[in-house]
Amino acid sequence: MTARRAVIILSQPGQKKMLGLTLRQRLVLTASEAGWNEFWLFHPEKAVAQQAAVELSSDRRILRRDIRLRVLSQESGESKLPGPGGNDYLLFLEDNLVLAPEILSRLAEKLEGLEWPLARIELHGKEGPGQPCPGLLVVRSGAEAELVLSQLISGRTLSGVAAGEDDRKSFITLPGGFALAVEDRTSFIRAQKLLLQTARKPQDGVVARLINRRISLFLTRYLLYLNVHPVVQTIFTFAVGLLSVVFVGYGRQLLVPGGILFELASVIDGCDGENARLTYRITRTGGALDITADAVTFVSFFVALPLGLYRTYGDRFWLYLGGFTLLSMLAFYLQLINYARKNGLGYNIVAVVKEIEASKNLPRFQTAFDRLAASLAFIYRRDFFSTAAFIMIAAGLARPAMVLAAVLALLEALYFYFYSLRKMTLEPQRRGEVQ
């Protein structure tokens, strides 16, 4: 098992703030996510290293993790760096380094079986194979660790560290990702742009990828400078969603503004998650609140819309249709909760949509109706539904939008009922085959 120890080389650029965190904070938290939990803060001057340790240890995100911070300087009698040995590895990092979150996790997997005393990192990404990873070095032997430290004290950077007389060094190649040393404004802007893109979610639908996520990331870039907590953003988004419900429920001249606010709530809904991922403030409470707020806003909107149509046109048909739609939605969400409880999928409609989309590859889900459901599952994503509702309401098609919502809600509840029945009977059979 590899030792999770790292030496962070302190510098002035490491104190720069990027997307809500200093580069130094981000580096420690990124390494912590990958399993490193002991950090030696190195600077020739003891006071500088001590101040950095105080600042990092005052961060609640670091306090909540099992992270140990130690001071290392060239002053006589200071904390001595433990030499790695056996299968233990020491990671040297310059604190102005900005990494894709997955880099260190992939590196940890590659360390098993490493035989060379010193290793540099190369990335095989969009810019081509063999791209050097600056400001990062892996050392295995105690003698090499001392050699690296002595060269750092003499003023060399990690990129300029020599491997020793026998030049015994290797290169570890990692797939994808990015690694940038922030040294000037150009590298800062580029690193920030790349880092922002890591806040995207792989399960984003077409509307989210092409429209919503672009806008939310633009907003997140500036909102992070205000240091607003993700939960506060969730509450604000929920308030905008509820305001859209009030407007739509009133009807008449407020129908279109209500549709606009509904779409706005859908767009800015991504900001809280982006904030949480970029600033390492993901919590179960925040995730549960976000999912609950989304569901309440979505259901409430399509309950209020028929009320607004009734107030606008005076036809009681819309009240009956609204009640029918509400029952269909409640039936779906109750099934979803039951299905999630039994399958550990989480109370997230997006996860269910992704599963349904992938089900077309399963033997028992090959009917024409199953293939159609898998192909059209994307329309049940909130981003798509919100955008479609907004466009139709803004175009004066609020009544057809409500009819369409009622039909889709019914189909959603009916299909998921039969889908979940087949999935729940299929899983025990597959477990039995494995046994």
C-alpha angles and dihedrals in degrees: 000000000000120000112243099223128132138181114216115203106217122221141160095257089056089072093062115114120234123177096341100318136073113248088247094053092048092050093052093047093046091051090046090055088055093052105268111132108163120068129184111202109213127199130141089237115066094209092057093052092046093050090050090051091052093049094048095045090053090062109103092213090059093042091055091055128070092255123148119199123199133180122236126182139151092251113118115263096020124136108302117228111242110236114235118235142170107011094342120116133197119213119211115201133177109223095229090065118118114198136186104251093243097054098085093042090055090045091054089056091051095051094075107100095011107154104180119092092225130029135182124204129240127187125217101203145126092305091059139268125312098026107166118240106224124215096019130103135165119213127187109176126063091229091056091049091055090046091053092048093050090052092048090052089052089058105265123137123230090257090057098046113122119226097223137267095302090048090222102173135131137199123235112206117209125190120243128331129097139258123191133176108219106222105142142008093278094054090043093055092045094048091048091051092050092045092052090057091058088068090070118104121233090223094059112133126227095271092047093049097045102035121002099044093048091055096041093049090050089053094043091055090064100031091060089065087063090056093226113173115243091238090058089053090050091053092048091050089049090052091052089049092050090048089055088052091053092049095047091045090054090053125183112080093357096063094089095043087050090053090049092051090047090055091044091054089051092051097047091042087087094059097077093052092046089050092050094048096045095046098037094243099129111144135169090237092054092047093048091047091050094050093045093048091049093051094046092048093047096048094041092052094056090044091051095044095069089047089054091048090051091051090047101044103018094228114138089206088085092058091053091046090049092053091049091050092049091053091049092050093047090050090053096047093047089052090046092053092049092047093047092049091054097041103034091233096136126241093281122125090202091061090051091048090052090050092050090048090053095044092082087082093059119097096234094049101062101108121119089249091053092050091048092049091049091049094048098038091103091071089070092062111109093234093056096041093047093049093046092049092048093050093048094046092046089050092054093256098118092129096053088044091057093047090049091049091051093050094046092047091054093046090047093053094044096046094045090051092058093036093055092046091056094043093050092051093043097053097059089048092052092048089051091052091051092051 
